[in-house]
Structures are given as C-alpha cells and as structure tokens.
C-alpha cells in the first residue's frame, strides 16, 4: 500500500476493547493509533500523537478535560457503549466535538432484559425453578402466588431510547405507565418531575437513565420508602444510580417486595446481602448481551466514524453485512 495514501486517512485513536474484525475494519478505513494499556505511558503517547488524532473509538476509557486538551484536532468520539459516564460530556460539547453512542442499537435487547427481569421478580421465576428442581412440587403442592405487571402502574426513570422501548412492551402487557426525566417528552404517559412522587404512585420503578452527577444515588432511601413494601425495583441503567446501602436496608426491613438488578454499584462485586436475599434477581450486566446486538454495537462504532469522515464503510455495499446494518436501522 502506498504510504502516502495511508497518511491521508483520518487518524483514529483506538481506546476500546473491540472484536478483532472490528479492529480490522477500522484499520482498513483509518490510520489507527492504539492507546497504551499502561496508564503510565498514556501521557507521553498523547503528547507525541495527540495533536494528529481526529476521532476516538471508545468503550470504557475515561475521557476528561485533560485528555481532551491533548487532542486539539479531535472531531468525534464514537462509543461502543450507550452510557457516557466515563466521558466529561460538558467538556466534549464545549469543544464542539461530536459524541456518538450505541443507545439506538442496543435499546431493543436491553428493553427485553428489563421486561424479563420484571417478570422474574414479580412472578418469582428463579425460586419457582428451584422449587421444581428440588422435587418440592409433589410434596408441597402449588407454588405461592406472584404479582401481575399487567395490573401495575410502572414508573420508568429515563424515557430515552431504552425507556421508550420498555414502555412499548409494557403497553402490550397492559401496564399503566408514567415516567420521570429532566424534561417532558411528547408522549401520552403522565410525566413526573419528582422521582419520589413517581415512586409513591407506582408499583414498580424501572431505571434506564444515564449515570451522571444528577443521577448518582437518584434512587435513595426516600425513593425506596415511597415505593414501599409492595413495590419492586428493576435496574438496567448503571449501578450507582441506586444507593445500594439504602436498598439493602430496605430489604432487611421488608420495606420492598423485591428487586431485579443487572447492574451494581461496585460491579463485578455484589454484596452478600443481595446474593442471599431470595427476593432479589441478579444478572451480571447482560442487558445488551446478545450476539446480534453486540455485533451491531461494534459495527456502529465503525459506521459512525466512517459517516463523519465521509469514507466508504464496510456496510455501504449490498452484501450480507450490509443487510445487518439495514436491519439495525429499525432502531433509529
């Protein structure tokens, strides 16, 4: 390959652990610089290469104002994740840098996970499975009754792409829906500007909001108390949105009917009190973890960078991979 042509490619910083096929696509379209794994080497690397970097492929790397200062030519950050809690978003926006994430791509499967967790905790499906496997059904008879989400008022905390996808599913179940967020949306559901009032009026809260300074421990002891001993909490957002200590205390005092958690405050560490509580359903941050969605998330990193820089992407042709992108467009 002609070295001059290589140098004409936009320079991208690879700051994400991505599948090798995704890395190959990035290398085909861009000049890719790999961020060092050793934190001690990052400053020197950025000092040498940062001024030429125009885009970042991101996953979990922390992007703060100091990091951005080392990349004066940066135009776009393309994140594999939906959450941007590792990014200083105000600093990025102040510099006029574009931020792209995968919220539209993963919304459907994360919503499916949320509904699965809601059914599991209200119908006690995990313990019912154990009841059958332990041979208790013949001896002890019918299992205890659960609760119906079709007859519940469900509060969604954060009505973005994921929250909206959850709402559509809950409508099919016949649930009554309300929501909380920083602004009112053009939807028919009742809007609450106070999460405590929402909790007091609902049987279940489903958390889908991003993690930020405003949402850290948004669901605290007051919110959980308002939800009450008949209430359920489902979290597929980020662990620190919930004050885990307050949640454990409420469960210990029978102040909550149950919780279903895909994320945790200090994951992958999960408190023993939650593990040992049979009213709590636990999953290891698998909200978007399907083969189809994870592929779509990785493709989105490449495609958003390709569109921004006006280069021909790997799914701009009518082959099988192009069909994958066409199917993913239904999330837009």
Long-range contacts (C-beta under 8 A, 24 or more apart in sequence): 6-31, 7-31, 9-311, 10-54, 10-55, 10-305, 10-309, 10-311, 11-49, 11-52, 11-53, 11-54, 11-55, 12-53, 12-54, 12-55, 12-56, 12-57, 12-305, 13-49, 13-53, 13-55, 13-56, 13-57, 13-71, 14-57, 15-56, 15-57, 15-58, 15-59, 15-61, 15-63, 16-57, 16-58, 16-59, 16-60, 16-61, 16-79, 16-80, 16-301, 17-59, 17-60, 18-57, 18-59, 18-80, 18-298, 18-301, 19-298, 21-298, 22-298, 22-299, 22-301, 22-302, 25-302, 25-313, 25-314, 26-57, 26-301, 26-302, 26-305, 28-314, 29-302, 29-305, 29-306, 29-311, 29-312, 29-313, 29-314, 30-55, 30-305, 30-309, 30-311, 35-61, 43-70, 46-70, 46-71, 54-309, 55-305, 55-308, 55-309, 57-301, 57-302, 57-305, 58-86, 58-87, 58-301, 60-86, 61-86, 62-86, 62-87, 63-87, 63-88, 63-92, 64-88, 64-91, 65-91, 68-92, 68-95, 68-97, 75-308, 76-100, 76-304, 76-305, 76-308, 76-309, 78-300, 78-301, 78-302, 78-304, 78-305, 78-308, 79-301, 80-297, 80-298, 80-300, 80-301, 81-297, 82-106, 82-107, 82-110, 82-161, 82-162, 82-210, 82-288, 83-210, 83-211, 83-238, 84-210, 85-210, 85-211, 85-212, 85-238, 89-212, 98-308, 100-300, 100-304, 100-308, 102-288, 102-296, 102-297, 102-300, 102-301, 103-160, 103-161, 103-162, 104-161, 104-331, 104-332, 105-293, 105-296, 105-297, 105-300, 105-328, 105-331, 106-162, 106-287, 106-288, 106-293, 106-296, 106-297, 107-161, 107-162, 107-164, 107-165, 107-331, 108-165, 108-293, 108-331, 109-287, 109-288, 109-289, 109-290, 109-292, 109-293, 110-162, 110-165, 110-208, 110-236, 110-287, 110-288, 111-162, 111-165, 111-166, 111-168, 111-169, 112-169, 113-236, 113-262, 113-283, 113-286, 113-287, 113-288, 114-162, 114-166, 114-206, 114-208, 114-234, 114-236, 114-287, 115-166, 115-169, 115-170, 115-173, 117-234, 117-236, 117-260, 117-261, 117-262, 117-281, 117-283, 118-149, 118-154, 118-204, 118-206, 118-232, 118-234, 118-260, 119-149, 120-260, 120-281, 121-232, 121-234, 121-258, 121-259, 121-260, 121-279, 121-280, 121-281, 122-146, 122-147, 122-148, 122-149, 122-152, 122-204, 122-232, 122-258, 123-147, 126-281, 127-278, 147-203, 147-232, 147-257, 149-173, 149-175, 149-204, 150-174, 150-175, 151-175, 152-176, 152-202, 152-203, 152-204, 153-177, 153-178, 153-201, 153-202, 153-203, 153-204, 154-178, 154-202, 154-203, 154-204, 154-205, 154-206, 155-179, 155-180, 155-192, 155-198, 155-199, 155-201, 155-202, 155-204, 155-205, 155-206, 156-180, 156-189, 156-205, 156-206, 156-208, 157-181, 157-195, 157-198, 157-205, 157-206, 157-207, 157-208, 157-209, 157-218, 157-219, 157-237, 157-241, 158-207, 158-208, 158-209, 158-210, 158-237, 159-185, 159-187, 159-189, 159-208, 160-208, 160-209, 160-210, 161-331, 162-208, 162-236, 163-206, 163-208, 163-209, 166-206, 166-208, 178-202, 181-209, 182-214, 195-219, 195-223, 196-222, 196-223, 196-226, 197-226, 199-223, 199-224, 199-226, 199-227, 199-231, 200-226, 200-227, 200-228, 202-227, 202-231, 203-230, 203-231, 203-232, 204-231, 204-232, 204-233, 204-234, 205-231, 205-232, 205-233, 205-234, 206-234, 206-235, 206-236, 207-233, 207-234, 207-235, 207-236, 207-237, 207-241, 207-242, 208-236, 208-237, 209-237, 209-241, 210-237, 210-238, 211-237, 211-238, 211-240, 211-241, 215-241, 216-240, 216-241, 217-241, 217-242, 217-243, 217-246, 218-242, 219-243, 219-247, 220-246, 221-246, 221-249, 221-250, 224-250, 224-255, 224-256, 225-250, 225-255, 227-256, 228-255, 228-256, 229-254, 229-255, 229-256, 229-257, 230-257, 231-256, 231-257, 232-256, 232-257, 232-258, 232-259, 232-260, 233-258, 233-259, 233-260, 233-261, 234-259, 234-260, 234-261, 235-259, 235-260, 235-261, 235-262, 235-263, 236-262, 236-263, 236-287, 237-263, 238-263, 239-263, 239-264, 239-265, 239-266, 239-267, 240-265, 244-271, 244-274, 247-274, 248-273, 248-274, 251-277, 251-279, 251-280, 262-286, 262-287, 263-287, 295-324, 296-324, 296-328, 296-331, 299-324, 299-325, 299-328, 300-328
